[in-house]
Amino acid sequence: MPDEAKPEMPPPGDYRNRFWKRYRKAVFDWTLKTFWLRVFILFAVPAVLAVQQYRQGHTDWHTIWVTMAIYAVIVVIYMATQVYFTAKKLDAGLYSQLFSAYLKENELTEEIERLTWPENRPVLIFDSWGEVPHEDPRAQFHEVSQYRKEREYWQRGIFVLNHGGGDAHEVEVFPIELTEGVKTRQSYTARIDKDSTGFAFISIDHQNSVRFSDDMETWELPKIMRQIEEKLNAARVEQRPLVVEVGARYRDANGAWYMAWCLIEYNRYQDKILFHHTNHAKFGSKKPDLPQASA
């Protein structure tokens, strides 16, 4: 899977517009709620001083004006402090909301991208198992001889259909793990044109697999799967068919990468390999790693 891109910071211009709009409203609401309280205190303090001094027989206007000036300074400092902390609180809250919105937007964009498939994309389907097509330039054979009336083609593999609207390039079928320690070799096909059939060579990787039979078959996958199934079922009460996964990665002409995979099952009654529904995923411009298939 490609590395997840880190979400970008919100655009400064967009954030500033949102901040000042909310900030002006917050300051206006806060100022309006405390306006009459400040007016009341502004006049109440000197009024109380005036009444008290009037009772004492004189009115000291100098003290009253000094008191009002001190109060005005305190109010200004208080207002400036509230304006500052209101901005800090709003900045933290608004930025958190805005950043969360951008994270959500990125998630939705990725989901839309994941669910939106180009119409001209290649769509590979694992179709059937069989002998290499004789017209395939990669096919190898034993030539006709006095003991052989016609060419003998020994290579086998999977026929892969391209039902999509574009050509598939760099098609790589990852190794099939038939059971623990037994797997096939990776296969590569340079291109499968749209509405055509490609062929992926599938053979046992004896060099990197444990020996599970005296019969060293390389290309006869149905026979190999039957042998493995018999060995596995010999230790089971319930007889189960051998089901494994096969998958491939490929790209389209625009450099977008895809992956297709399906389950394949050996059917002993028909002595053939059955291919289940093929699933698909897309990975954008970064080439995905081939996963380790498991039985």
MOMO-V16699 format. One record per residue. N is the residue number from 0. PHI is phi in whole degrees, -180 to 180 (none if undefined). Layout:
# MOMO-V16699
N | PHI
N | PHI
This chain:
# MOMO-V16699
0 | none
1 | -69
2 | -62
3 | -72
4 | -73
5 | -72
6 | -65
7 | -75
8 | -70
9 | -58
10 | -56
11 | -56
12 | -63
13 | -63
14 | -66
15 | -60
16 | -61
17 | -65
18 | -64
19 | -67
20 | -64
21 | -71
22 | -67
23 | -60
24 | -67
25 | -64
26 | -66
27 | -62
28 | -63
29 | -66
30 | -64
31 | -65
32 | -68
33 | -103
34 | -64
35 | -68
36 | -66
37 | -67
38 | -64
39 | -61
40 | -66
41 | -58
42 | -92
43 | -69
44 | -62
45 | -67
46 | -64
47 | -64
48 | -64
49 | -65
50 | -62
51 | -64
52 | -74
53 | -65
54 | -66
55 | -82
56 | 102
57 | -152
58 | -119
59 | -97
60 | -66
61 | -63
62 | -65
63 | -64
64 | -67
65 | -64
66 | -63
67 | -65
68 | -65
69 | -61
70 | -63
71 | -62
72 | -63
73 | -62
74 | -62
75 | -63
76 | -62
77 | -62
78 | -64
79 | -63
80 | -64
81 | -65
82 | -61
83 | -65
84 | -70
85 | -64
86 | -65
87 | -64
88 | -66
89 | -66
90 | -61
91 | -65
92 | -66
93 | -68
94 | -65
95 | -62
96 | -65
97 | -67
98 | -68
99 | -63
100 | -65
101 | -69
102 | -62
103 | -63
104 | -63
105 | -64
106 | -63
107 | -66
108 | -63
109 | -65
110 | -67
111 | -64
112 | -63
113 | -68
114 | -90
115 | -96
116 | -112
117 | -61
118 | -68
119 | -97
120 | -78
121 | -78
122 | -130
123 | -92
124 | -125
125 | -77
126 | -104
127 | -161
128 | -106
129 | -177
130 | -77
131 | -58
132 | -58
133 | -65
134 | -84
135 | -68
136 | -63
137 | -86
138 | -67
139 | -111
140 | -158
141 | -94
142 | -72
143 | -62
144 | -145
145 | -69
146 | -101
147 | -136
148 | -79
149 | -145
150 | -59
151 | -114
152 | -98
153 | -107
154 | -78
155 | -133
156 | 179
157 | -111
158 | -83
159 | -118
160 | -93
161 | -111
162 | -94
163 | -85
164 | -98
165 | -147
166 | -78
167 | -101
168 | -116
169 | 51
170 | -79
171 | -120
172 | -92
173 | -78
174 | -57
175 | -93
176 | -89
177 | -75
178 | -162
179 | -60
180 | 88
181 | -128
182 | -147
183 | -97
184 | -83
185 | -72
186 | -120
187 | -133
188 | -130
189 | -65
190 | -163
191 | -130
192 | -67
193 | -63
194 | 57
195 | -137
196 | -117
197 | -106
198 | -135
199 | -112
200 | -69
201 | -125
202 | -141
203 | -74
204 | -89
205 | -64
206 | -65
207 | -113
208 | -125
209 | -76
210 | -81
211 | -113
212 | -157
213 | -72
214 | -90
215 | -82
216 | -72
217 | -118
218 | -109
219 | -87
220 | -61
221 | -57
222 | -65
223 | -65
224 | -66
225 | -64
226 | -64
227 | -66
228 | -60
229 | -64
230 | -67
231 | -69
232 | -73
233 | -64
234 | -103
235 | -115
236 | -78
237 | -93
238 | -81
239 | -124
240 | -73
241 | -83
242 | -125
243 | -131
244 | -113
245 | -125
246 | -148
247 | -149
248 | -114
249 | -163
250 | -131
251 | -97
252 | -68
253 | -91
254 | 88
255 | -85
256 | -100
257 | -135
258 | -139
259 | -127
260 | -153
261 | -157
262 | -94
263 | -119
264 | -134
265 | -87
266 | -104
267 | -71
268 | -73
269 | -97
270 | 51
271 | -150
272 | -97
273 | -103
274 | -107
275 | -84
276 | -61
277 | -89
278 | -100
279 | -136
280 | -148
281 | -123
282 | -129
283 | 75
284 | -86
285 | -95
286 | -67
287 | -77
288 | -76
289 | -77
290 | -74
291 | -83
292 | -72
293 | -129
294 | -76
